[in-house]
Amino acid sequence: MWPGILLAFILLLGSKVRADADDHTYVKGDSVPLYANKVGPFHNPSETYRYYDLPFCSSGIVSDKREALGEVLNGDRLVDAPYKLNFREDVQSKVACSKKLLKEDVAKFRDAVANDYYFQMFYDDLPLWSFLGKVEKAEGKDLKFLLFNHIHFDILYNGDQVIAINVERDPKFSVDITEDKEMDVSFGYSASWKPTEIPFSKRMEKYSKISSQPRHLEIHWFSIINSCVTVLLLTGFLSTILMRVLRNDFIKYSHDEETAEDQEETGWKYIHGDVFRFPEHKSLFAAVLGSGTQLFALTLFIFLLSLVGVFYPYNRGALFTALVIIYALTSGIAGYTTTSMYLQLEGTNWVRNLVLTGCLFCGPLFLTFCFLNTVAIAYNATAALPVGTIAVILLIWALVTAPLLVLGGTAAKSNRVEFQAPCRTAKFPREIPPLPWYRSTIPQMAIAGFLPFSAIYIELYYIFASIWGHKIYTIYSILFIVFIILIIVTAFITVALTYFQLVVEDHNWWWRSVLCGGSTGVFILFYCFYYYHARSDMSGFMQTSFFFGYMTCVSYGFFLMLGTVGFRSSLFFVQHIYRSIKCE
């Protein structure tokens, strides 16, 4: 097990995108690494292909760069670019390579230009990108497709380090590929170097400035604060009412105990003999809590890394690596939580419960991955993971996730505790009285999910634009505040609905609290449909499959995590109110 944990840490530390020159310092004339990454339609971020899948020419033997786990998961496939940009050496105009394009090559380039294909490269760990060409529209004439065949690199340096790089494309240097005909094309480039005072430590700030937020940062902050204040005021208003109602209940029940001990009980005190009756499907219930607790811990660790600056712009490979490694390392939390709860619920087959916990989230995620990876293979896209990467992930699961899951379960079994119920449970359950339709599960879930979703609605757009677009999300402090608000509102609204459920003498609150707490995940899934059709330009079977496939898994993860928050807060509330009254 320890070798597996060591392997996990090594992979996490090695997740940063690097361009071979580890110290990023050069002298004049040194070769600075330039890698071509991928090409693809601008509006379909998941549908990317290798750079040389299009019939570009190369200046020599093309070699692949060895990539870290996060880079591969991000769909990066870096290869040697055909351009040579030595440190502080201007290039007036130079032909990188030439190639005779066949008719089918011209057709490929024309389709790429028509679908707004762009390319991405990395120069000394700095990303650069540009479109492959443009479509000219003239009145009364057919469309004209132009392929850019010349790139100008504008590079800034400070001392012996590269600070920034920009790409310019001039339509004057283009080739008409409207017709299917053979042609000889030369791909040229030029470069100019300029000094700058920007320090190396701040060279990535350029990409933060073009993110989706800073241009309207004040408006963004105002919107978030306004949303949070509105939700908190509503939450505070409802909590005040709830506390006043509870206070009246305590006074009423205390008065009933003093005046008429044989008086018939009503309200939530009436079901004190059933409220702590264990729920059905104990193993599944405990597995939900174990998986939800693990995902909650995973989210907190990701926020910790983001707040200390690990996930800087265009280091998204680190995020994917962190998700894989931290999920594996937190599996012990899932094992301990699920086994502890399962044994408190008087379960007997704790080993089967551990297996269910291990498969509850990973199972659907693995099946989704298998389907989407097959789609990516059929498209020959870079989103298809190589066999070696899949083997590494399975190795992490076998050497880290599974052993820690079992270790956590064993620790919980060794430190077994009994469920602390302030009231004795009756031998036979009371019949639940008929209730109106709006007190059934589905309407209650709709009520419970709406308020937390309204707290994160504004931020969801920016998150989606970053994950499924080309925007950059950098203000993690805002996101963390919104997450805290989400947890608080979810806990409160679930507690309030649990109280209203107990008041009408419905004692089946265990599963209801999980479903109400996790209902925000259902709202997030519905928002995915809205975002896809109204806020994005994504299209095609592959992109649609990736978007809805992985967002369904994300929504399911939110359901498990927030469902756990809802149950834990409801359990604390129910135990508190029943300890505060005298129950026979």
C-alpha positions in Angstrom: 0.0 0.0 0.0 2.8 2.5 0.9 4.4 2.1 -2.6 1.1 3.0 -4.0 0.8 6.2 -1.9 4.4 7.1 -2.9 3.5 6.6 -6.6 0.4 8.9 -6.1 2.5 11.7 -4.6 5.1 11.4 -7.4 2.4 11.7 -10.0 0.9 14.7 -8.3 4.2 16.5 -8.0 5.0 15.8 -11.6 1.8 17.2 -13.0 3.1 20.6 -14.0 3.4 21.2 -17.8 7.0 21.6 -18.6 8.9 22.3 -21.8 12.1 20.4 -21.0 14.1 23.5 -20.0 13.5 23.1 -16.3 15.1 26.4 -15.1 13.7 28.4 -18.0 16.9 30.4 -18.4 18.8 30.8 -21.7 21.6 32.6 -23.4 21.4 34.2 -26.8 21.1 31.6 -29.5 19.9 28.8 -27.2 17.1 26.6 -28.6 13.9 27.2 -26.7 11.4 24.3 -26.8 8.4 24.9 -29.0 5.7 22.1 -29.0 2.6 21.8 -31.2 -0.2 20.5 -29.0 -3.5 20.0 -30.7 -6.1 21.2 -33.3 -9.8 21.2 -33.2 -13.1 23.1 -33.7 -13.1 26.2 -31.5 -16.6 25.6 -30.2 -16.0 22.0 -29.3 -13.3 22.0 -26.6 -13.4 18.2 -26.2 -13.1 17.4 -29.9 -9.4 17.9 -30.4 -6.9 16.1 -32.6 -3.2 15.7 -32.9 -1.5 18.6 -34.7 -0.2 16.4 -37.5 -3.6 14.7 -38.0 -4.0 17.6 -40.4 -1.6 17.4 -43.4 0.9 19.9 -42.0 4.5 19.6 -43.0 7.3 19.0 -40.6 10.9 20.3 -40.6 12.4 16.9 -39.7 11.7 13.9 -37.6 8.8 14.5 -35.3 9.1 13.2 -31.7 6.4 13.2 -29.0 7.0 14.9 -25.7 6.7 12.7 -22.7 3.7 13.9 -20.8 2.5 13.8 -17.2 -0.8 12.1 -16.2 -2.7 15.4 -16.0 -1.6 16.5 -19.5 -2.8 13.2 -21.0 -6.2 13.5 -19.1 -6.5 17.0 -20.4 -6.1 15.8 -24.0 -2.7 17.3 -24.6 -0.5 15.5 -27.1 2.7 17.6 -27.5 5.0 17.1 -30.5 7.9 19.0 -32.0 6.7 22.1 -33.9 8.1 22.9 -37.4 9.4 26.3 -36.2 12.7 27.1 -34.6 12.7 30.1 -32.3 16.1 30.5 -30.7 16.5 32.8 -27.8 16.7 36.5 -28.8 17.3 35.8 -32.4 15.0 37.7 -34.8 13.7 36.0 -37.8 12.8 38.2 -40.8 11.0 35.7 -42.9 11.9 32.1 -43.1 10.3 29.0 -44.7 9.9 26.3 -42.0 8.9 23.5 -44.4 7.1 22.9 -47.7 4.7 20.2 -48.8 2.7 19.2 -51.8 -0.9 19.1 -50.8 -3.0 16.4 -52.6 -6.7 16.9 -53.3 -7.7 15.1 -50.1 -5.2 17.2 -48.1 -6.8 20.4 -49.4 -10.3 19.0 -48.6 -9.1 18.3 -45.0 -7.8 21.9 -44.6 -10.9 23.4 -46.1 -13.2 21.4 -43.7 -11.0 22.5 -40.8 -11.2 26.2 -41.8 -15.0 25.9 -42.3 -15.4 24.5 -38.8 -13.2 27.3 -37.2 -10.3 25.0 -36.3 -7.6 26.5 -34.2 -4.2 25.2 -33.1 -2.4 25.4 -29.7 1.3 25.3 -29.1 3.6 25.7 -26.0 6.7 27.8 -26.1 8.8 27.6 -23.0 5.7 26.5 -21.1 3.7 29.5 -22.5 0.6 28.7 -24.5 -0.1 30.3 -27.8 -2.9 29.7 -30.3 -4.4 30.9 -33.5 -7.0 29.9 -36.2 -5.9 27.9 -39.2 -7.6 30.2 -41.7 -10.6 32.2 -42.5 -13.7 32.2 -44.7 -14.3 35.2 -46.8 -17.8 36.1 -47.9 -18.4 38.2 -50.9 -21.8 39.4 -52.2 -23.0 37.4 -55.2 -20.0 35.1 -55.0 -19.3 31.7 -53.5 -17.4 31.4 -50.2 -13.7 31.7 -50.3 -11.6 29.5 -48.0 -8.1 30.8 -47.1 -5.4 28.8 -45.2 -2.9 30.9 -43.3 0.7 29.7 -44.2 2.7 32.3 -42.3 3.0 33.0 -38.6 4.6 36.0 -36.9 5.8 35.4 -33.3 6.2 38.5 -31.1 8.2 37.5 -28.1 9.0 39.4 -24.9 12.0 38.6 -22.7 13.5 39.8 -19.5 17.2 39.1 -19.1 17.7 35.4 -19.8 14.1 34.4 -19.5 11.1 34.3 -21.9 8.2 36.4 -20.5 5.4 36.4 -23.2 4.7 35.3 -26.7 2.0 36.5 -29.1 1.0 35.2 -32.5 -0.1 37.3 -35.5 -1.6 36.0 -38.8 -1.7 38.2 -41.9 -4.4 37.3 -44.5 -2.0 38.5 -47.1 0.1 35.4 -46.4 -2.6 32.8 -47.2 -3.4 30.1 -49.7 -6.8 29.8 -51.5 -8.0 26.2 -50.8 -11.6 26.7 -52.1 -11.1 24.2 -54.9 -9.9 20.6 -54.7 -6.6 20.7 -56.6 -3.0 19.8 -55.9 -0.8 22.6 -54.8 2.6 23.3 -53.3 2.4 25.1 -50.0 5.3 26.6 -48.0 4.7 27.3 -44.3 6.8 30.2 -43.2 7.3 32.3 -40.1 9.0 35.3 -38.6 9.9 36.4 -35.1 10.8 39.5 -33.3 12.2 39.8 -29.7 11.5 42.8 -27.4 12.7 43.5 -23.9 10.2 43.9 -21.0 10.3 44.8 -17.3 7.8 42.1 -16.4 9.4 39.7 -14.0 9.3 36.0 -14.7 7.2 35.3 -11.6 4.4 37.3 -13.1 4.4 36.1 -16.7 1.3 34.0 -16.2 -0.8 37.0 -15.0 -1.3 37.9 -18.7 -3.7 34.9 -19.0 -5.6 35.8 -15.9 -6.3 39.2 -17.4 -8.1 37.7 -20.4 -10.2 35.4 -18.2 -13.9 35.6 -18.1 -14.1 37.6 -14.9 -11.6 40.4 -14.5 -12.9 42.6 -17.3 -16.1 43.0 -15.2 -14.7 42.0 -11.9 -16.6 44.6 -9.8 -19.8 43.6 -11.5 -19.0 40.0 -10.8 -18.3 40.6 -7.1 -21.5 42.7 -6.8 -23.6 40.0 -8.4 -22.1 37.3 -6.1 -22.4 39.4 -3.0 -26.0 40.4 -3.9 -26.9 36.7 -4.5 -25.3 35.6 -1.3 -26.9 38.4 0.8 -30.3 37.6 -0.6 -30.0 33.9 0.1 -28.6 34.5 3.6 -31.3 37.0 4.4 -34.0 34.5 3.3 -32.2 31.8 5.2 -32.0 34.0 8.3 -35.6 34.9 8.0 -36.8 31.3 7.8 -34.4 30.2 10.6 -35.8 32.9 12.9 -39.4 31.6 12.2 -38.2 28.0 12.7 -36.5 28.8 16.0 -39.6 30.6 17.2 -41.8 27.7 16.3 -39.5 25.3 18.0 -39.4 27.4 21.1 -43.2 27.4 21.2 -43.1 23.6 20.8 -40.7 23.2 23.7 -42.9 25.3 25.9 -46.1 23.5 24.8 -44.6 20.0 25.5 -43.2 21.1 28.8 -46.6 22.4 29.8 -48.3 19.2 28.7 -45.9 17.2 30.9 -46.7 19.3 33.9 -50.5 19.4 33.5 -51.7 16.2 31.9 -49.2 13.4 31.6 -51.9 11.1 30.1 -52.8 13.7 27.5 -52.5 12.5 23.9 -49.3 13.7 22.2 -49.4 15.5 18.9 -46.9 16.8 16.4 -43.3 15.7 16.2 -43.3 14.5 19.8 -46.0 12.0 18.9 -43.6 10.0 16.7 -40.7 9.8 19.2 -40.9 6.0 19.1 -40.4 5.9 15.3 -38.2 8.8 14.4 -35.0 6.9 15.1 -36.1 3.7 13.4 -33.3 2.7 11.0 -34.0 3.3 7.3 -34.5 0.6 4.7 -31.6 -0.4 2.5 -29.0 0.2 5.2 -26.0 -0.8 3.1 -26.9 1.6 0.3 -27.7 4.3 2.8 -24.3 4.0 4.5 -22.6 3.8 1.1 -24.1 7.1 0.0 -22.9 8.7 3.2 -19.4 7.3 2.8 -19.1 8.3 -0.9 -20.6 11.8 -0.1 -18.1 12.4 2.7 -15.2 11.4 0.5 -16.3 13.8 -2.2 -16.8 16.5 0.4 -13.2 16.0 1.6 -12.0 15.9 -2.0 -13.6 19.3 -2.7 -12.1 20.8 0.4 -8.6 19.6 -0.6 -9.0 20.9 -4.2 -10.1 24.3 -2.8 -7.0 24.3 -0.6 -4.7 23.7 -3.5 -6.5 26.3 -5.6 -6.2 29.0 -2.9 -2.5 28.5 -2.6 -2.0 29.0 -6.3 -1.4 25.4 -7.6 -4.0 25.7 -10.4 -2.6 28.7 -12.3 -3.8 29.5 -15.8 -3.1 26.9 -18.4 -1.9 24.4 -15.8 -5.2 22.5 -16.0 -3.3 19.2 -16.1 -2.5 19.7 -12.4 -6.2 19.8 -11.7 -6.9 16.5 -13.3 -4.0 14.9 -11.6 -5.1 16.3 -8.2 -8.6 14.9 -8.7 -7.3 11.4 -9.4 -4.7 11.4 -6.6 -6.7 13.1 -3.9 -9.7 10.9 -4.6 -7.6 7.8 -4.2 -6.0 9.1 -1.0 -9.4 10.1 0.6 -10.9 6.6 0.0 -9.9 5.8 3.6 -12.4 8.4 4.7 -15.1 6.7 2.7 -14.3 3.3 4.1 -14.3 4.6 7.7 -17.5 6.6 7.3 -19.6 4.0 5.6 -18.5 1.1 7.8 -19.1 3.2 11.0 -22.6 4.2 9.9 -23.4 0.7 8.6 -22.5 -0.9 11.9 -24.4 1.8 13.8 -27.5 0.8 11.7 -26.9 -2.8 12.9 -25.7 -4.1 9.6 -23.9 -7.4 9.5 -22.1 -7.7 6.1 -19.7 -4.8 6.3 -17.4 -6.2 3.6 -20.2 -6.1 1.0 -21.0 -2.6 2.2 -17.4 -1.6 1.4 -17.6 -3.0 -2.1 -20.8 -1.1 -2.7 -19.2 2.1 -1.4 -16.2 1.6 -3.7 -18.5 1.1 -6.7 -21.2 3.7 -5.9 -19.5 6.6 -7.6 -16.6 5.0 -9.4 -18.9 2.5 -11.1 -21.0 4.9 -13.0 -18.0 7.1 -13.7 -16.1 4.1 -15.1 -18.9 3.0 -17.3 -19.3 6.6 -18.6 -15.6 6.8 -19.3 -15.6 3.5 -21.2 -18.4 4.7 -23.5 -16.9 8.2 -24.0 -13.4 6.8 -24.6 -14.8 4.5 -27.2 -16.4 7.5 -28.9 -13.1 9.4 -28.8 -11.3 6.4 -30.3 -13.8 6.3 -33.1 -13.2 10.0 -33.8 -9.4 9.5 -33.4 -9.4 12.4 -30.9 -6.9 13.2 -28.3 -9.5 12.8 -25.6 -9.0 9.0 -26.0 -6.7 7.9 -23.3 -3.8 5.6 -24.2 -3.6 2.1 -22.8 -0.6 3.2 -20.6 -2.6 6.0 -18.9 -5.5 3.7 -18.3 -3.1 1.2 -16.7 -1.7 3.9 -14.5 -5.2 4.9 -13.3 -6.1 1.2 -12.6 -2.8 0.8 -10.8 -3.6 3.8 -8.5 -7.0 2.3 -7.8 -5.5 -1.1 -7.0 -2.5 0.1 -4.9 -4.1 3.1 -3.2 -7.9 3.4 -3.4 -8.9 -0.2 -2.6 -6.3 -0.7 0.2 -7.2 2.6 1.9 -10.9 1.8 1.5 -10.4 -1.5 3.3 -8.1 0.1 5.9 -10.7 2.7 6.7 -13.4 0.1 7.1 -11.2 -2.1 9.3 -10.5 0.9 11.5 -14.2 1.7 11.9 -15.0 -1.9 12.8 -12.3 -1.9 15.4 -13.6 1.3 16.9 -17.3 0.4 16.7 -19.7 2.8 18.4 -23.4 2.4 19.0 -26.0 4.8 17.5 -26.9 7.4 20.1 -30.7 7.8 20.0 -32.3 10.0 22.8 -35.5 8.0 22.5 -36.3 4.3 22.6 -37.7 2.9 19.3 -41.1 1.3 19.4 -41.4 -2.4 18.4 -44.0 -1.7 15.7 -44.0 1.4 13.4 -46.8 3.9 13.5 -48.9 4.4 10.4 -48.1 7.7 8.6 -51.3 9.8 8.2 -52.4 10.7 4.6 -50.5 13.8 3.4 -51.2 16.3 0.6 -49.3 15.9 -2.6 -46.9 18.8 -2.0 -45.5 17.0 1.0 -44.4 14.0 -1.1 -40.8 13.4 -2.1 -40.6 15.0 -5.5 -42.1 18.4 -4.6 -40.0 18.5 -1.4 -36.9 17.9 -3.5 -37.8 20.7 -5.8 -38.3 23.1 -2.9 -35.0 21.9 -1.3 -32.9 22.2 -4.4 -34.1 25.6 -5.6 -32.7 27.8 -2.8 -29.1 26.3 -2.9 -29.1 26.3 -6.7 -30.1 30.0 -6.7 -27.0 30.7 -4.6 -24.6 29.2 -7.1 -26.4 30.0 -10.3 -24.3 33.0 -11.3 -21.0 31.2 -10.6 -22.1 28.1 -12.6 -21.9 30.1 -15.9 -18.3 31.1 -15.3 -17.4 27.5 -14.3 -19.0 26.1 -17.4 -17.4 28.7 -19.6 -14.0 27.6 -18.2 -14.5 23.9 -18.4 -16.4 23.7 -21.6 -15.0 26.8 -23.3 -11.8 28.8 -23.6 -12.3 31.1 -20.7 -10.0 31.0 -17.7 -11.3 30.8 -14.1 -8.9 32.4 -11.6 -10.9 33.9 -8.8 -11.0 30.8 -6.5 -11.8 32.9 -3.5 -15.2 33.8 -4.9 -15.8 30.2 -5.7 -14.9 29.1 -2.2 -17.3 31.7 -0.6 -20.1 30.4 -2.9 -19.3 26.8 -1.9 -19.5 27.7 1.8 -22.9 29.5 1.1 -24.0 26.4 -0.7 -23.2 24.1 2.2 -24.9 26.4 4.7 -28.1 26.8 2.7 -28.3 23.1 1.9 -28.0 22.2 5.6 -30.6 24.8 6.6 -33.2 24.0 4.0 -32.9 20.3 4.7 -33.3 20.8 8.4 -36.4 23.0 7.8 -38.0 20.5 5.6 -37.2 17.7 8.0 -38.9 19.6 10.8 -42.0 20.2 8.6 -42.0 16.5 7.8 -41.9 15.5 11.5 -44.6 18.0 12.4 -47.1 16.1 10.2 -46.0 12.9 11.9 -44.1 11.5 8.9 -41.1 9.7 10.5 -39.5 8.5 7.3 -37.0 11.4 7.3 -33.7 9.4 6.8 -33.8 8.9 3.1 -35.9 12.1 2.6 -33.1 14.2 4.1 -30.6 12.7 1.7 -32.8 13.2 -1.3 -33.7 16.8 -0.4 -30.1 17.7 0.4 -28.8 16.2 -2.9 -31.6 17.7 -5.1 -29.3 20.6 -6.0 -27.4 18.1 -8.1 -30.6 17.5 -10.1 -30.9 21.2 -10.7 -27.3 21.4 -11.9 -28.1 18.6 -14.4 -31.1 20.6 -15.7 -28.9 23.7 -16.0 -26.6 21.6 -18.2 -29.4 21.3 -20.8 -30.0 25.1 -20.6 -26.3 25.9 -21.0 -25.8 23.6 -23.9 -28.8 24.9 -25.9 -28.8 28.6 -24.9 -25.3 29.6 -23.8 -22.9 27.6 -25.9 -22.2 26.7 -29.5 -21.2 23.1 -29.0 -22.4 20.6 -31.6 -21.7 17.1 -32.9 -22.1 13.7 -31.3 -18.7 13.5 -29.6 -18.9 16.9 -27.9 -22.5 16.4 -26.9 -21.6 12.9 -25.5 -18.7 14.3 -23.5 -20.6 17.3 -22.2 -23.7 15.4 -20.9 -21.8 12.2 -20.0 -19.3 13.9 -17.7 -21.7 16.6 -16.4 -24.1 13.8 -15.4 -21.3 12.3 -13.3 -20.5 15.7 -11.8 -24.2 16.2 -11.0 -24.3 12.8 -9.4 -21.3 13.6 -7.3 -22.9 16.8 -6.1 -26.0 14.7 -5.3 -24.0 12.4 -3.1 -22.0 15.2 -1.4 -24.9 17.5 -0.7 -27.1 14.6 0.3 -24.6 13.7 3.0 -24.6 17.3 4.2 -28.4 17.3 4.3 -28.6 14.1 6.3 -25.8 15.0 8.8 -27.4 18.4 9.5 -30.9 16.8 9.9 -29.5 14.1 12.2 -27.9 16.7 14.4 -31.2 18.7 14.5 -33.4 15.7 15.2 -31.2 14.4 18.0 -31.1 17.9 19.5 -34.9 18.5 19.6 -35.7 15.0 21.0 -33.0 15.4 23.7 -34.7 18.7 24.7 -38.1 17.1 25.6 -39.1 14.2 27.9 -40.1 11.2 26.0 -41.5 8.0 27.6 
